[in-house]
């Protein structure tokens, strides 16, 4: 039987990341770190999500120094635009927040290959920060305006990077998904997180 020998905090208010952790059967608290997520000049998408994941975790661990804290962040960009552009200048697709922005994002992604980059950080009292980024490549179908409008009306994905919920009807927008961990697209690379937790001394299957 697993014990509660480790205090785990998810530095996020995202209900999607919380649901991913719940699937592992672990006890944790979810606390919003409330940091400035503005992209810095010259940051690549990977650098951006790694920095924000670390800052989120650090913000919460400063308040709960005995906890293991997990931070994560996600952005996306259209891969076809990288051929002539440096990733430091590439436009990133983040949470749309409005219906108009969601519609614009999905129209832009229609028929394109989009890379979703997810940052992950694990901080523990005994270990240095473990920080990585992983990506998922998504090929979107050519979408009609009616499909896009109906999808947004049904799922209202305004708090999701890329304007879709892959765990719901968002999967109908795609031709294919390529990833070493499908959880990464939802916002939390579970395989990598499990490896990080083991390094901190927290083995989910043993503790």
Buried (B, 14 or more C-beta within 10 A) or exposed (E): EEEEEBBBBBBBEBEBBBEBBEEBEBEBBBBEBEBEBEBEEEBBBBBBBBBBBBBBBBBBBEEBEEBBBBBBBBBBBBBEBBEEEEBEEBEBBBBBEEBEBBBBBBEBBBEBBBBBBBBBBBBBEEEEBBBBBBBBBBBBBEBEEEBBBEBBEEBEBBBBBBBBBBBEBBEEBBEEBEBEBBBBBBBBBBEBBBEBBBEBBBEBEEB
